[in-house]
Amino acid sequence: MVNRVAQRRPGVGATAVAFAALLFGLNASSVKVILSTGISTEQLVLFRTVFTAVLAGITLLITNRKAFKMELKEIPLFVFYGIFGIGLMQWTYSNAVNLLPISVALLIEYTAIALVPIVGIFLFKERVLPRLWLGIALVLGGLAVVSNIWNSNLDPIGVLWAVGAAICVTIYFITGEHTQRNRDAMSTLFYSFLVAAIFWGIINLINPSPAVDVYEAFSLSGNLGSVSWPFWAGLLWIGTMGSFVPMLLDYIALGNLSATAVGVIATAETVFATVFAWAWLREDMSTLEIFGGLIVITGIVLAETSRKRT
């Protein structure tokens, strides 16, 4: 175990999570485009987890080899976190953005931040402010508007994937808050993604997907349809700027801010993702859907800031 005694720097944490939200927002469109080429979500998640674990491991070798040390009591937490908070979270997320409009997928996924206080009540006996229940009501009402529940054309399987992503993101925030108490960001990133990579490596061995030609070019689609990239370049972009960098920034943020603050700022991802999907993939939201999205984000902020424990 690596004890962290450095003083918290809220400004660094806020900047880190805001930039992570921007990159994750862009990543949603990137994932949707690359999945349209035929690569399976299982293959993509395997690449992302292996790539991130390798980069984090190399960085630790160069900068802080002592951070590799792990106590036996940490192993169960990282196994749970790596499989559910990282591996399955990325898998459900990728399937959700592939089948749903990106804005809807992200709004459903981020209801996780409203779920965190509820889990805290039952598992950790946390005390919450009464506005938690108002926040949850706003989240549910806003989602009903966004999904146009009275006349919905949403893919029901996609909605289920997004709900699954919300559950996994809840695990990501709650468990991530605990792992960051005694570990630095880079070693947390390495071990969590190492577990996820091993998990998805086993899954892909048991149920392999057809091989992909990494040298084949693909169109960036939408307003960038005239631009083509080699497949390997798209994978490197997603691995670096859609996984390693934003995840590291999230862990840095959790080491300098409360999970409440990180969760609230992270909701900006839904806004960034919607803007990128509109500008890049021509995915539009109606005025009513935008209004519903604002209600959801308001509810998330109210619910997450209802936690008395920081």
C-alpha positions in Angstrom: 0.0 0.0 0.0 1.3 3.5 -0.8 0.4 6.1 1.7 -0.5 9.5 0.3 0.3 12.4 2.5 0.4 15.2 0.0 -1.8 18.1 0.7 -5.0 18.3 -1.3 -5.2 21.0 -4.0 -8.8 21.7 -4.9 -7.9 23.9 -7.9 -5.9 21.1 -9.5 -8.7 18.6 -8.8 -11.3 20.8 -10.4 -9.2 21.5 -13.5 -8.4 17.8 -13.8 -12.0 16.6 -13.7 -13.2 19.3 -16.0 -10.7 18.4 -18.6 -11.5 14.7 -18.1 -15.1 15.5 -18.8 -14.2 17.3 -22.0 -12.2 14.3 -23.2 -14.8 11.8 -22.2 -17.4 13.9 -24.0 -15.4 13.7 -27.2 -14.7 10.0 -26.6 -18.4 9.1 -26.8 -18.5 10.2 -30.5 -15.1 8.5 -31.1 -16.4 5.2 -29.7 -19.6 5.4 -31.7 -17.7 6.0 -35.0 -15.1 3.3 -34.5 -17.8 0.7 -33.5 -19.5 1.4 -36.8 -16.5 -0.1 -38.6 -17.4 -3.6 -37.3 -15.1 -4.0 -34.3 -16.9 -5.6 -31.4 -17.4 -3.8 -28.1 -15.5 -6.7 -26.4 -12.4 -6.1 -28.6 -12.5 -2.3 -28.1 -12.8 -2.6 -24.4 -9.9 -5.2 -24.3 -7.7 -2.8 -26.3 -8.6 0.2 -24.1 -7.9 -1.7 -20.9 -4.6 -3.3 -22.1 -3.4 0.0 -23.6 -4.1 2.0 -20.5 -2.6 -0.6 -18.1 0.6 -0.8 -20.2 1.0 3.0 -20.4 0.4 3.3 -16.6 2.8 0.5 -15.9 5.6 2.1 -18.0 5.0 5.4 -16.3 5.3 3.8 -12.9 8.5 2.0 -13.9 10.1 5.3 -14.9 8.7 7.6 -12.1 7.8 5.6 -9.0 8.6 1.9 -8.8 7.7 1.7 -5.1 4.1 2.3 -6.1 3.9 -1.2 -7.5 3.9 -2.6 -3.9 0.5 -4.0 -2.9 -0.7 -5.5 0.3 -2.9 -8.7 0.2 -5.8 -6.9 1.8 -6.0 -4.6 -1.3 -6.4 -7.4 -3.8 -10.1 -8.1 -3.3 -11.0 -4.4 -3.6 -9.0 -4.0 -6.9 -10.4 -7.2 -8.4 -13.9 -6.0 -7.7 -13.1 -2.5 -8.9 -11.3 -3.6 -12.0 -14.0 -5.9 -13.2 -17.2 -3.9 -12.3 -16.0 -0.3 -12.0 -13.7 -0.4 -15.0 -14.2 -3.4 -17.3 -18.0 -3.8 -17.2 -18.5 0.0 -17.0 -16.6 0.5 -20.3 -18.4 -2.4 -21.9 -21.9 -1.3 -21.0 -21.1 2.3 -21.9 -19.8 1.4 -25.3 -22.9 -0.7 -26.1 -25.1 2.2 -24.9 -23.6 4.9 -27.0 -23.6 2.5 -30.0 -27.4 1.9 -29.8 -28.7 5.2 -28.4 -28.3 8.9 -29.2 -25.2 9.9 -27.3 -26.9 12.6 -25.2 -29.6 10.1 -24.0 -27.0 7.4 -23.2 -24.9 9.7 -21.1 -27.8 11.2 -19.3 -29.0 7.8 -18.2 -25.5 6.7 -17.3 -25.0 9.8 -15.1 -28.0 9.0 -13.0 -25.3 7.0 -11.2 -24.2 10.2 -9.5 -27.7 10.4 -8.0 -27.5 6.8 -6.9 -24.2 7.2 -5.0 -25.9 8.9 -2.0 -28.6 6.3 -1.8 -26.0 3.5 -1.7 -24.1 5.5 0.9 -27.2 5.5 3.1 -27.6 1.7 3.1 -23.9 0.6 3.0 -22.1 3.3 4.9 -24.8 4.8 7.1 -24.2 8.2 5.6 -26.4 11.1 6.5 -28.0 13.0 3.7 -29.9 16.3 3.3 -33.6 16.2 2.4 -32.9 17.7 -1.0 -31.6 14.2 -2.0 -35.2 13.1 -2.7 -36.0 16.3 -4.7 -32.9 15.7 -6.7 -33.9 12.1 -7.5 -37.4 13.2 -8.5 -35.9 15.7 -10.9 -33.6 13.1 -12.4 -36.5 10.7 -13.0 -38.7 13.4 -14.4 -36.0 14.8 -16.6 -35.2 11.4 -18.0 -38.9 10.9 -18.8 -38.8 14.1 -20.9 -35.4 13.3 -22.5 -36.5 9.8 -23.5 -39.9 11.0 -24.7 -41.3 8.1 -22.6 -44.9 8.7 -23.9 -43.9 8.3 -27.5 -40.4 6.7 -27.3 -38.5 5.4 -30.3 -35.4 4.6 -28.2 -33.9 1.1 -28.6 -35.0 -0.7 -25.4 -31.8 -2.8 -25.4 -29.8 0.4 -25.6 -31.6 1.7 -22.6 -30.8 -1.5 -20.7 -27.1 -1.1 -21.5 -27.3 2.6 -20.3 -28.9 1.5 -17.0 -26.2 -1.1 -16.6 -23.6 1.6 -17.2 -25.2 3.7 -14.5 -24.9 0.8 -12.0 -21.2 0.3 -13.0 -20.5 4.0 -12.8 -22.0 4.0 -9.3 -19.5 1.3 -8.3 -16.7 3.3 -10.1 -17.3 6.4 -7.9 -17.9 4.6 -4.6 -15.0 2.2 -4.9 -12.8 4.7 -6.5 -13.3 7.0 -3.5 -12.0 4.3 -1.2 -9.0 3.2 -3.4 -7.8 6.9 -3.6 -7.4 7.1 0.2 -4.1 5.2 0.3 -2.8 5.1 -3.3 -1.5 7.6 -5.8 -3.4 8.1 -9.1 -1.0 6.3 -11.4 -0.8 3.0 -9.4 -4.6 3.0 -9.0 -4.9 3.4 -12.7 -2.4 0.6 -13.4 -3.9 -2.0 -11.0 -7.6 -1.3 -11.9 -7.0 -1.5 -15.6 -4.7 -4.5 -15.2 -7.5 -6.4 -13.6 -10.0 -5.2 -16.3 -7.5 -6.2 -19.1 -7.1 -9.7 -17.6 -10.8 -10.1 -17.3 -11.5 -9.1 -20.9 -8.5 -11.1 -22.1 -10.2 -14.2 -20.7 -13.6 -13.3 -22.1 -12.1 -12.7 -25.6 -10.2 -16.1 -25.4 -13.4 -17.9 -24.5 -15.5 -16.1 -27.1 -13.2 -14.6 -29.7 -14.5 -12.0 -32.2 -13.4 -11.8 -35.9 -10.0 -10.2 -36.4 -9.9 -6.6 -37.7 -7.5 -5.1 -40.2 -5.8 -2.3 -38.2 -4.3 -0.8 -41.5 -7.7 -0.3 -43.2 -9.0 3.2 -43.4 -12.4 4.3 -42.1 -14.5 7.4 -42.5 -14.9 9.7 -39.5 -18.7 10.0 -40.5 -21.1 12.9 -40.1 -19.6 16.3 -40.7 -16.2 14.7 -41.0 -17.3 12.1 -43.5 -14.8 13.2 -46.1 -11.9 12.5 -43.6 -10.5 9.0 -43.4 -8.2 7.6 -40.7 -6.3 4.3 -40.5 -7.9 2.0 -38.0 -4.8 1.9 -35.8 -4.8 5.7 -35.5 -8.4 5.6 -34.2 -7.5 3.0 -31.7 -4.5 5.0 -30.4 -6.7 8.1 -30.1 -9.3 6.2 -28.0 -6.6 4.5 -26.0 -4.7 7.6 -25.2 -7.2 10.6 -25.2 -10.3 8.5 -24.5 -9.0 6.3 -21.8 -5.5 6.8 -20.3 -5.5 10.6 -20.0 -9.1 11.2 -18.8 -9.0 8.3 -16.4 -5.7 9.5 -14.9 -7.2 13.0 -14.6 -10.2 11.6 -12.8 -8.0 9.8 -10.3 -6.0 12.9 -9.8 -9.2 14.8 -9.1 -10.4 12.2 -6.6 -7.1 12.7 -4.8 -7.6 16.4 -4.5 -11.4 16.8 -4.1 -14.2 15.0 -2.4 -16.1 12.4 -4.5 -19.1 14.7 -4.3 -17.3 17.6 -6.0 -15.8 15.3 -8.6 -19.2 13.8 -9.4 -20.9 17.2 -9.8 -18.2 18.6 -12.1 -18.1 15.3 -14.1 -21.7 15.8 -15.1 -20.3 18.4 -17.6 -19.5 15.3 -19.7 -23.1 15.1 -20.7 -23.0 18.6 -22.1 -19.7 18.1 -23.9 -20.9 14.8 -25.3 -24.1 16.4 -26.6 -22.2 19.3 -28.3 -19.7 17.0 -29.9 -22.4 14.6 -31.1 -24.3 17.5 -32.7 -21.2 19.1 -34.3 -19.6 15.9 -35.4 -22.3 13.3 -35.9 -25.3 15.6 -36.5 -27.2 14.2 -33.6 -29.8 16.8 -32.6 -31.8 17.3 -29.5 -35.2 19.0 -29.5 -35.9 22.0 -27.3 -37.9 19.8 -25.0 -35.1 17.2 -24.8 -32.6 20.0 -23.9 -34.9 21.2 -21.2 -35.2 17.6 -19.8 -31.5 17.3 -19.9 -31.1 20.4 -17.8 -33.6 19.0 -15.3 -31.6 15.8 -15.1 -28.3 17.6 -14.4 -30.0 19.9 -11.8 -31.3 16.8 -10.1 -27.9 15.1 -10.2 -26.2 18.1 -8.6 -28.9 18.3 -5.9 -28.7 14.6 -5.1 -24.9 14.4 -5.1 -24.4 17.5 -2.9 -26.9 16.1 -0.4 -24.1 13.9 1.1 -22.9 15.2 4.4 -19.7 13.2 4.3 -16.9 14.8 2.2 
